[in-house]
Amino acid sequence: MADLGLQNKVVVGELALRKSGKASFATTSFKEAYEMDFNLNEDQLMIQEMVHKFAEKELAPRAAHYDKTMEFPWENVKKLAGLNLMGITVPPEYGGAGLDSLSYCIAIEEISRACASTGVITAVQNSLAEFPLYKFGNEDHKKKYLPLLASGEKIGAYALTEPNSGSDAAGMETTAVAHEDHYILNGVKTFITNSIAAEIFLLYATVNKSLGHKGICCFIIEKNFPGFKVGKKEEMMGVRASGTCQLILENCRVPKENILGAEGDGFKIAMTTLDVGRMGIAAQAVGIAQACMDQSIKYAKERKQFNQPISSFQLVQAMLVEMAVKIDAARLLLYRAAKLRDEGAKFVKESSMAKWFSSETAMECAIKAVQIHGGYGYTTEYPVERLMRDAKVTQIYEGTSEIQKLVIARNLLG
Ligand code: CAA
């Protein structure tokens, strides 16, 4: 176990070196296991193989335990940090692996295939906490916070949603009032992934509600700031180990230097962050869908009815085929969005397309997987009932399926 960890850390570390032309690697044969390479390069295939093996060995065996107990999976997070996967796209000068978006998506898919809670924890850390700090932070913000997050020493969270402001993010009610060298924040945030464990929060509040989205600001909040409190933990249907809680701000004092960007930049920071974040959720959904298919193929070959494996029945085969085709399509949409981002092209529409299609696919595959497992699929004896619960949230968080359609339509129609 320890050997695998050490070897993998070397792989991620050396990939970062290799990007800068300082190391080289032999090709792996892992792509054959997938039967298609999706045009992944050698580095991306290596990440895929490494994270797949790690997740199978270290994450999958504990997934049911974390789902049942709702404990934050610290053991998983520490191991992922040891592999440099808590700061996948952060440049090495700030402590990250410096890899591209596609590598990030591949890693999240493989992690989520084994444990969806760990998948969303890693996705939020990478894309909702580190990305906005790197993209919009000043040098002081980056130096102070990015190495802590990228190393996994501290957990980050993104606090946008409120009890009365979900899809209508600009309708938030949390206020920020400037006072001497501080802002004073008051309000409640809800459904905040990672918040049971997080110490650094990217939190949104308005300095003037009458300005609509133009009054919104993004603040970097440390857990120990006076007036900041983590509230009740949500007992959720799926991703139950994701440490999702309420946050309460009662005259919370935030130093003025902890504003990200300028006053009024917050909404655009939030939206730009979600464009990237939605690819992480798409990757999580592809991972869950793939796990549904893996489990279904295994079960269908083992389970005998009418003196033959149920995999020999064409109606079962049809379900497997529909799963396989949609998973491939979802993955290709995801890879396209990630590649566009890596090439510096526009990817807002493509990110929402990938998120919408992948999450719908995850849910459909989960329903089919439970159906193939019959009565057993409806019990906790097999993982498909957990996968079905985990799949559902991918249609909801980081923008519901309906919001993804709205974003796609606005981009189509101009
Ligand atoms: N990038 C940059 N700027 C953007 C943008 C984007 N993707 N989308 C919109 N904007 C800009 C617009 O250009 C506009 O700017 P101007 O004023 O300069 O013209 C401004 O933002 C306002 O845009 P809209 O008029 O489109 O805003 P809207 O109020 O109609 O909202 C919305 C748009 C797409 C519905 C948005 O509110 C939204 O995405 N809602 C869903 C919120 C969401 O996804 N929440 C998830 C919570 S986080 C979570 O779940 C994380 C977790 O824990 C896992």
Residues whose N, C-alpha, C, O or C-beta is under 5 A from the ligand:
A	BS01	CAA	Y158 L160 T161 G166 S167 D168 A169 A170 F191 I192 T193 H213 K268 M271 T272 D275 V348 Y397 E398 G399 I403
